[in-house]
Amino acid sequence: MAMPGGMPMMVMNTGPERQQGRKAQTANIVAAKTVADVIRTCLGPKAMLKMVLDPMGGILLTNDGHAILREIDVAHPAAKSMIELSRTQDEEVGDGTTSVIIIAGEILAYSLPLLERHIHPVVIIRAFKGALEEALETIKRISVPVDVSSEKDMLAIIKTSIGTKFVSRWSDLMCHLALDAIKTVAVTAEAENGLVGSGAGGKELNIKTIDIKRYARVEKVPGGEIEESRVLKGVMVNKDVTHPKMRRRIENPRIILLDCPLEYKKGESQTNIEISKEEDWNRFLQIEEEQIKAMCDKIAEFKPDVVFTEKGVSDLAQHYFLKADPPITAIRRVRKSDNNRIARAVGATIVNRVEDIRDSDVGTGCGLFHIEKLGDEYFTFLDECKSPKACTILLRGPSKDILNEIDRNLADAMSVARNVVFNPLLAPGGGATEMAISVALENKAKTLHGVAGAPYKAIADALEVIPRTLVQNCGGNAIRALTELRAKHAAGENMYGIDGDTGKVVDMRKYGLLESASVKIQTLKTAIESATLLLRVDDIVSARRPDEQRGGVQTMADGQAEDLQPDGPQM
């Protein structure tokens, strides 16, 4: 910048790297496209796996877009914001993490020619917002409703999520696991307020909460076969009894849950006691024992079979528990989250003080309490509960890596089932929805004058990346399949998509590939809104000091810009 006298004046520190205008936009678009290309081969049933080495030396084997991007270390700010997208998608709907990155990267790549034609970013963004509205309308138009109470329909939907994952070989088993877990933790509004039971037989359409994270715990135990995985009608904890003589198998147990230690109370602050006679010292120890005995007697009044506590159980308390009639089994230092799950499963209430226990706090909903050894560890099972509202999914498998991958896939499947319960609309899969939106936007673009239609056309072309990638990943002929698919959609046959195994164009209703519309809606919203956000950036400044090591804004070599042309169909 020059001063009025013609002398140059530096306003910003000369140290930080800075990119402005077109250069900044191009760098952002290249970065976003690079991230999208990393996970492009992870789409569809014929997806390739990625092996990521984490900093600790462990390995991650997966084709889940979110899991891969979470582990990748990137320097460019635009690439970081792309990785945030998959995290948002995963938290919101749990599926479509790969699609959202691929679509966002492709939309940005198709925006570059628009910028080169000197169309102002604000004009492009305005048109993108209009295109998003049009796309959401199209999804609503081609979606079909689903009966949430029909098990067959629900299993078919979950299968579409699992079909592209590593566990697709055991898809029937995994679908049942996901659906059983969701049905167990689903709570209707009335049941939550304690007004009426959430009848298992009736239609549970008034469902208010499905808390997978808190109440459907996945317990991974290496060893055994994958076919041995199951959803327990209750809860399992990685604990053993505190005393070897305690009972390890009890039918229809009465269960008390505590959040207090069964030990003598120590003084709050440091206390000094001076004792002059030896009898006083004995009396002092005796009071401690009496305190514990009083606690145990109070608990024994309710005739419980099992006591769980989040704190410790002293040796003396264990002795009194064994002498009680019936002898009481104690399990100590249970995690808070496990205790909450046990409370939901057996119908007990967690009590903070032994004096406050009432008969209504005792849980009687469990059918069988037993302790088994799986692998090297002992596990406590609270099984065959009458109407559990929490459950544990027990996964068995040959190795930790495989179990982690199954866990990730199962989490996706449960999220999909949850979405369908809340929004019972299905959109066709296999790239059919994207193609239908693409055709609708192309038609809309033709009705607009001047440059206003160009951004619509850009998104229409960008959305074709999903069916094209599906064909490419299974080794099909992209040009032939896409031309055929375009023709079907132009004729209004919106249910046609790509069969990800063979690369052929098939009717998705007959093929049985319908997926939750809420995933599609979230994918489009996230992708288009993030693309508009990155297009708004016209200046990147690295706020690093000049004496720090180099590594501010990572600039892409100008020579890379020509890779940016949107992917054309490849033979």
C-alpha positions in Angstrom: 0.0 0.0 0.0 1.4 3.4 -0.9 1.2 6.6 1.2 0.1 9.9 -0.3 3.8 10.9 -0.7 4.5 7.8 -2.8 6.4 5.9 0.0 5.4 2.3 0.4 3.8 1.5 3.8 3.5 -2.0 5.3 0.4 -2.5 7.4 0.7 -6.2 8.1 3.7 -7.9 9.5 5.9 -9.2 6.7 6.4 -12.6 8.4 3.0 -14.3 8.0 2.3 -16.0 4.7 -0.7 -14.6 2.9 -2.9 -15.6 0.0 -5.5 -13.3 -1.5 -8.3 -13.4 -4.0 -8.4 -16.1 -6.7 -5.2 -17.7 -5.4 -6.8 -18.3 -2.0 -10.0 -19.7 -3.5 -8.0 -22.0 -5.8 -5.9 -23.2 -2.9 -9.0 -24.0 -0.8 -10.7 -25.8 -3.7 -7.6 -27.9 -4.4 -7.3 -28.8 -0.7 -10.9 -29.8 -0.5 -10.7 -31.9 -3.7 -7.5 -33.6 -2.4 -9.3 -34.7 0.8 -12.3 -35.9 -1.2 -10.0 -38.0 -3.5 -8.4 -39.7 -0.5 -11.7 -41.4 0.5 -13.2 -41.7 -3.0 -12.5 -45.4 -3.3 -14.3 -46.0 0.0 -17.8 -45.6 -1.5 -20.2 -48.5 -2.3 -20.3 -52.2 -1.6 -17.0 -52.8 -3.5 -15.2 -50.2 -1.4 -11.5 -50.6 -0.8 -10.2 -50.5 2.8 -7.6 -48.0 4.0 -4.9 -48.9 6.4 -4.0 -45.9 8.6 -1.0 -46.0 11.0 -1.7 -43.9 14.0 1.0 -42.0 15.9 1.1 -44.6 18.6 2.1 -47.3 16.1 -1.3 -49.0 16.0 -3.2 -49.7 12.8 -6.7 -48.8 11.7 -8.3 -50.9 9.0 -11.6 -49.4 7.7 -13.6 -48.0 4.8 -15.6 -45.7 7.0 -14.9 -42.1 5.7 -15.2 -40.5 9.2 -12.8 -43.1 10.8 -10.2 -42.5 8.1 -10.3 -38.7 8.1 -10.3 -38.6 11.9 -6.8 -40.2 11.9 -5.3 -38.1 9.0 -3.2 -35.2 10.0 -3.6 -32.2 7.6 -2.1 -28.8 7.6 -4.3 -26.8 5.2 -7.2 -25.0 7.0 -9.7 -25.8 4.1 -8.9 -29.5 4.4 -9.4 -29.3 8.2 -12.9 -27.8 7.6 -13.7 -30.6 5.2 -12.7 -33.2 7.9 -15.1 -31.4 10.3 -17.9 -32.1 7.8 -17.6 -35.9 8.2 -17.6 -35.4 12.0 -20.8 -33.4 11.9 -22.4 -35.9 9.6 -21.4 -38.8 11.9 -22.8 -37.1 15.0 -26.0 -35.9 13.2 -27.1 -39.1 11.3 -24.2 -41.6 11.7 -24.1 -42.5 8.0 -23.1 -40.9 4.7 -19.8 -39.6 6.0 -17.9 -40.6 2.8 -20.6 -39.2 0.4 -20.7 -35.8 2.1 -16.9 -35.3 1.6 -17.0 -36.5 -2.0 -20.0 -34.3 -2.9 -18.6 -31.2 -1.2 -15.2 -31.7 -2.9 -16.9 -32.1 -6.3 -19.2 -29.1 -5.9 -16.1 -27.0 -5.2 -14.2 -28.4 -8.2 -17.2 -27.5 -10.4 -17.2 -24.0 -8.9 -13.7 -23.2 -10.1 -14.7 -22.7 -13.8 -17.5 -20.3 -12.6 -14.9 -18.3 -10.7 -12.7 -18.2 -13.7 -15.6 -16.8 -15.8 -15.6 -14.0 -13.2 -18.9 -14.8 -11.8 -19.0 -13.3 -8.3 -18.8 -15.8 -5.4 -21.9 -14.2 -3.8 -23.9 -14.9 -7.0 -22.7 -18.5 -7.0 -23.6 -18.8 -3.3 -27.1 -17.4 -3.8 -27.7 -19.9 -6.6 -26.3 -22.8 -4.5 -28.9 -21.9 -1.7 -31.6 -22.0 -4.4 -30.3 -25.3 -5.7 -30.4 -26.8 -2.1 -34.1 -25.9 -1.7 -34.8 -27.5 -5.1 -32.8 -30.6 -4.1 -34.7 -31.0 -0.8 -38.0 -30.7 -2.7 -36.9 -33.4 -5.1 -36.0 -35.7 -2.2 -39.4 -35.3 -0.7 -41.0 -35.9 -4.0 -39.3 -39.2 -4.7 -39.2 -40.6 -1.1 -41.6 -43.3 0.0 -42.9 -43.7 3.5 -42.0 -46.8 5.6 -43.9 -48.7 8.3 -41.6 -48.5 11.4 -43.3 -51.4 13.1 -42.6 -53.8 10.3 -39.4 -55.7 11.1 -38.8 -56.8 7.5 -38.8 -53.2 6.2 -36.5 -52.0 9.0 -34.0 -54.9 8.4 -33.9 -54.0 4.7 -33.1 -50.4 5.5 -30.3 -51.3 8.0 -29.0 -53.7 5.4 -28.3 -50.8 2.9 -26.1 -49.2 5.5 -24.2 -52.4 6.3 -24.0 -53.6 2.7 -21.1 -51.2 1.9 -19.1 -52.1 5.0 -16.7 -54.7 6.1 -19.4 -56.7 8.0 -21.6 -57.2 4.9 -20.7 -60.9 5.1 -22.6 -61.1 8.4 -25.2 -58.5 7.4 -28.3 -60.5 8.6 -26.8 -61.0 12.0 -25.6 -57.3 12.3 -29.0 -56.0 11.1 -30.8 -58.0 13.8 -28.3 -56.8 16.5 -28.8 -53.2 15.5 -32.6 -53.4 15.3 -32.9 -55.3 18.6 -30.7 -52.7 20.4 -32.8 -49.8 19.0 -36.1 -51.5 20.0 -34.7 -52.0 23.5 -33.6 -48.5 24.2 -36.5 -46.7 22.4 -38.7 -45.0 25.0 -42.0 -43.4 24.4 -42.8 -40.0 25.9 -45.5 -41.6 28.2 -43.2 -44.3 29.5 -40.5 -41.7 30.1 -42.8 -39.7 32.3 -43.9 -42.9 34.1 -47.5 -42.6 32.9 -47.9 -45.8 31.0 -45.7 -48.7 29.8 -44.3 -48.5 26.2 -46.2 -51.6 25.1 -43.9 -53.9 23.2 -46.7 -55.3 21.0 -48.3 -52.0 19.9 -47.0 -49.6 17.4 -44.3 -47.5 19.1 -44.8 -44.4 16.9 -44.8 -41.9 19.7 -41.1 -42.4 20.4 -39.4 -39.6 22.1 -35.8 -40.7 22.9 -33.5 -43.3 21.5 -30.2 -42.8 23.4 -27.8 -45.2 21.7 -24.7 -43.7 23.2 -25.7 -44.0 26.8 -27.9 -47.1 27.0 -26.7 -49.4 24.2 -23.2 -50.3 25.2 -21.0 -52.4 22.8 -18.8 -54.8 24.7 -16.0 -56.2 22.6 -14.5 -59.4 23.7 -11.7 -60.9 21.5 -12.0 -64.6 20.9 -14.9 -66.9 19.7 -16.6 -66.4 16.4 -18.4 -63.4 15.0 -21.6 -65.5 14.8 -21.6 -65.7 18.6 -22.3 -61.9 18.9 -25.7 -61.1 20.4 -27.8 -58.4 22.1 -28.3 -59.3 25.7 -31.8 -58.8 27.2 -30.1 -56.9 29.9 -26.6 -55.6 30.8 -23.1 -57.0 31.2 -20.3 -55.5 33.2 -16.6 -56.4 33.3 -16.6 -57.2 37.0 -16.3 -60.2 39.3 -17.8 -60.8 42.8 -15.7 -59.3 45.7 -15.6 -62.5 47.8 -14.9 -66.0 46.4 -17.8 -67.6 48.5 -20.5 -65.3 47.1 -23.1 -66.8 44.9 -22.3 -66.6 41.1 -25.7 -67.6 39.7 -29.0 -66.4 41.0 -32.4 -66.7 39.3 -34.8 -63.7 39.6 -32.5 -61.8 41.9 -33.5 -58.7 43.9 -31.0 -56.0 43.1 -30.0 -52.9 45.0 -27.8 -50.2 43.3 -25.8 -47.9 45.5 -23.7 -44.8 45.0 -22.0 -44.9 48.4 -19.1 -46.8 50.0 -19.8 -49.7 52.3 -16.9 -48.8 54.5 -16.6 -46.9 57.7 -16.9 -43.1 57.3 -13.7 -41.3 57.6 -13.7 -37.8 59.0 -14.2 -35.0 56.5 -11.1 -33.1 57.7 -8.0 -34.4 59.5 -8.9 -35.2 63.0 -6.6 -36.0 66.0 -8.0 -38.1 68.8 -6.1 -38.5 72.1 -6.8 -41.8 73.8 -5.7 -42.3 77.5 -7.1 -45.8 78.1 -6.7 -49.0 76.1 -10.4 -49.8 76.4 -11.2 -46.5 74.6 -9.0 -47.6 71.7 -10.9 -50.9 71.4 -14.2 -49.0 71.7 -13.0 -46.7 68.9 -12.4 -49.7 66.6 -15.7 -51.3 67.7 -17.7 -48.1 66.6 -16.2 -48.4 63.2 -17.3 -52.0 62.9 -20.8 -51.2 64.3 -21.2 -48.5 61.6 -20.6 -51.1 58.9 -22.8 -53.7 60.6 -25.6 -51.1 60.8 -25.3 -50.4 57.1 -25.3 -54.1 56.2 -28.2 -54.9 58.4 -30.2 -52.0 56.8 -29.5 -53.4 53.4 -30.3 -57.0 54.5 -33.7 -55.9 55.7 -34.8 -55.7 52.0 -33.6 -59.2 51.3 -31.6 -58.4 48.2 -29.6 -61.0 46.4 -27.1 -58.7 44.7 -25.7 -55.3 45.7 -23.9 -53.1 43.2 -22.0 -50.1 44.4 -20.0 -47.5 42.6 -17.6 -47.2 45.5 -15.7 -49.7 47.7 -17.0 -52.6 49.9 -14.8 -53.3 52.9 -13.9 -56.9 54.0 -16.1 -56.6 57.0 -19.1 -55.7 54.9 -18.4 -58.7 52.7 -18.4 -60.9 55.8 -21.8 -59.6 57.0 -23.2 -60.0 53.5 -22.2 -63.6 53.4 -23.8 -64.2 56.9 -27.1 -62.6 55.8 -30.1 -64.7 54.9 -30.2 -65.1 51.9 -26.4 -64.5 51.4 -25.8 -61.3 49.4 -23.5 -61.1 46.5 -21.6 -57.7 46.3 -20.0 -56.1 43.2 -18.0 -53.0 43.8 -16.5 -50.1 41.9 -19.0 -50.3 39.0 -18.8 -47.4 36.6 -21.4 -44.7 36.8 -22.5 -45.3 33.2 -22.8 -49.0 33.8 -24.8 -48.4 37.0 -27.3 -46.2 35.0 -27.7 -48.9 32.4 -28.3 -51.6 35.1 -31.0 -49.3 36.7 -32.8 -49.0 33.3 -32.5 -52.7 32.6 -33.7 -54.1 36.0 -36.0 -51.3 37.1 -34.0 -50.3 40.2 -33.2 -46.8 41.5 -29.7 -45.8 42.4 -29.6 -44.8 46.1 -27.0 -42.4 47.5 -27.4 -43.3 51.2 -28.1 -46.7 52.7 -30.6 -45.1 55.1 -32.7 -43.9 52.1 -33.4 -47.3 50.6 -37.1 -48.0 50.1 -38.7 -51.2 48.8 -39.6 -49.5 45.5 -35.9 -48.9 44.8 -35.1 -52.6 44.6 -34.8 -53.9 41.1 -36.7 -57.1 40.4 -36.8 -57.0 36.6 -33.8 -59.3 36.0 -34.4 -63.0 35.2 -30.9 -64.4 35.7 -27.7 -63.1 37.3 -24.6 -65.1 36.5 -20.9 -64.6 36.2 -18.9 -66.1 33.3 -15.4 -66.1 32.1 -14.8 -64.9 28.6 -11.2 -65.0 27.4 -9.1 -64.0 30.4 -11.7 -61.9 32.3 -14.8 -62.4 34.3 -18.0 -60.7 33.2 -21.2 -60.2 35.3 -24.4 -60.8 33.3 -27.8 -59.5 34.2 -29.8 -61.4 31.6 -33.3 -62.2 30.6 -34.7 -58.9 31.9 -38.5 -58.5 31.7 -38.7 -55.1 29.9 -35.1 -53.7 29.7 -34.7 -50.1 28.6 -30.9 -50.5 28.2 -28.9 -53.3 26.7 -25.4 -54.5 26.0 -24.3 -55.8 22.6 -21.7 -58.5 23.1 -19.4 -58.7 20.1 -17.0 -61.6 19.6 -14.4 -61.9 16.9 -10.9 -63.0 16.0 -8.9 -59.9 16.7 -9.1 -56.4 18.2 -8.9 -54.7 14.8 -11.8 -56.6 13.4 -13.9 -56.0 16.5 -13.2 -52.2 16.3 -14.3 -52.2 12.6 -17.5 -54.2 13.5 -18.2 -51.8 16.3 -17.9 -48.8 13.9 -20.2 -50.5 11.3 -22.7 -51.4 14.0 -22.8 -47.8 15.3 -23.7 -46.7 11.7 -26.4 -49.3 11.4 -28.0 -48.3 14.8 -27.9 -44.6 13.7 -29.7 -45.5 10.5 -32.4 -47.4 12.4 -32.8 -44.5 14.8 -33.1 -42.0 11.9 -35.8 -44.0 10.2 -37.8 -44.2 13.5 -37.8 -40.4 13.8 -38.2 -39.7 10.1 -39.9 -42.7 8.4 -39.2 -41.7 4.8 -37.0 -43.7 2.4 -35.1 -42.4 -0.6 -33.7 -44.7 -3.3 -30.0 -45.6 -2.9 -27.3 -46.5 -5.4 -27.0 -42.9 -6.7 -30.6 -42.7 -7.7 -31.5 -39.8 -5.5 -28.4 -37.9 -6.5 -29.2 -38.5 -10.2 -32.9 -37.4 -9.8 -31.7 -34.2 -8.1 -29.2 -33.7 -10.9 -31.8 -34.0 -13.6 -34.2 -31.7 -11.7 -31.5 -29.0 -11.3 -30.4 -29.3 -14.9 -34.0 -28.6 -16.0 -34.2 -25.7 -13.6 -30.9 -24.3 -15.0 -32.4 -24.2 -18.5 -35.3 -21.9 -17.3 -32.9 -19.3 -15.9 -31.4 -16.5 -17.9 -27.8 -15.3 -18.0 -25.3 -16.6 -15.5 -27.9 -17.5 -12.9 -28.3 -21.0 -14.3 -24.6 -21.9 -14.3 -24.3 -22.7 -10.6 -27.4 -24.9 -10.8 -25.7 -26.8 -13.7 -22.5 -27.0 -11.6 -24.3 -28.8 -8.7 -26.2 -31.0 -11.2 -22.9 -32.1 -12.7 -21.2 -32.5 -9.3 -24.0 -34.8 -7.9 -23.3 -37.3 -10.7 -20.0 -38.1 -8.9 -21.9 -40.6 -6.6 -23.3 -42.9 -9.3 -20.0 -42.5 -11.3 -17.9 -43.4 -8.3 -20.1 -46.5 -7.6 -19.5 -47.7 -11.2 -15.8 -47.0 -11.1 -15.3 -48.7 -7.7 -16.8 -52.0 -9.0 -14.9 -51.8 -12.3 -17.9 -51.0 -14.6 -18.1 -48.9 -17.7 -18.8 -45.4 -16.3 -19.8 -43.7 -19.6 -22.3 -46.4 -20.6 -23.9 -46.8 -17.2 -24.3 -43.0 -16.6 -25.8 -42.4 -20.0 -28.3 -45.1 -19.5 -29.1 -43.8 -15.9 -29.5 -40.3 -17.2 -31.9 -41.4 -19.8 -34.0 -43.3 -17.3 -34.2 -40.3 -15.0 -35.0 -37.9 -17.8 -38.0 -40.1 -18.6 -39.1 -39.7 -15.0 -38.1 -43.1 -13.7 -36.6 -41.8 -10.5 -36.2 -45.2 -8.8 -33.3 -46.4 -11.0 -29.8 -46.4 -9.6 -26.5 -48.2 -9.9 -26.1 -51.8 -8.6 -22.8 -51.3 -6.7 -21.8 -55.0 -7.2 -22.1 -55.2 -11.0 -22.2 -51.5 -12.1 -25.5 -52.1 -14.0 -28.5 -49.8 -13.9 -31.3 -51.4 -11.8 -34.7 -50.5 -10.2 -33.9 -49.8 -6.6 -37.3 -50.9 -5.3 -36.8 -54.4 -6.9 -33.1 -54.5 -5.8 -34.2 -53.5 -2.3 -31.9 -50.6 -1.8 -33.8 -47.9 -0.1 -32.1 -45.7 2.5 -33.1 -43.2 5.1 -34.1 -39.8 3.5 -32.8 -38.0 6.6 -29.2 -39.1 5.7 -29.6 -37.8 2.2 -31.0 -34.5 3.4 -28.2 -34.0 5.9 -25.6 -35.0 3.3 -26.8 -32.3 0.8 -27.2 -29.6 3.4 -23.8 -30.2 4.9 -22.0 -30.5 1.5 -23.6 -27.4 -0.1 -23.3 -25.2 3.0 -19.7 -26.1 3.5 -18.9 -25.4 -0.2 -20.5 -22.0 0.1 -18.5 -21.3 3.2 -15.2 -22.1 1.5 -16.2 -20.0 -1.6 -16.7 -17.0 0.7 -13.0 -17.0 1.7 -10.9 -14.7 -0.4 -7.9 -14.1 1.9 -5.9 -16.6 4.0 -3.5 -15.1 6.5 -1.3 -17.3 8.7 -1.0 -15.7 12.1 2.5 -17.2 12.7 5.5 -15.2 13.9 8.4 -14.9 11.4 10.8 -16.6 13.8 8.6 -19.7 14.1 9.2 -22.6 11.9 7.7 -22.3 8.5 4.4 -24.0 8.0 1.7 -21.3 7.9 -0.8 -21.7 5.1 0.1 -24.6 3.1 0.1 -23.4 -0.5 -0.5 -25.7 -3.3 1.9 -25.5 -6.2 0.3 -23.6 -9.1 1.0 -26.5 -11.4 -1.5 -28.5 -9.4 -4.4 -26.3 -10.4 -4.9 -28.2 -13.7 -5.8 -31.3 -11.7 -8.8 -29.5 -10.6 -11.0 -30.0 -13.6 -14.0 -32.0 -12.4 -13.5 -35.7 -13.0 -14.9 -36.7 -16.3 -16.1 -40.3 -16.9 -13.1 -42.6 -17.2 -13.0 -45.6 -19.4 
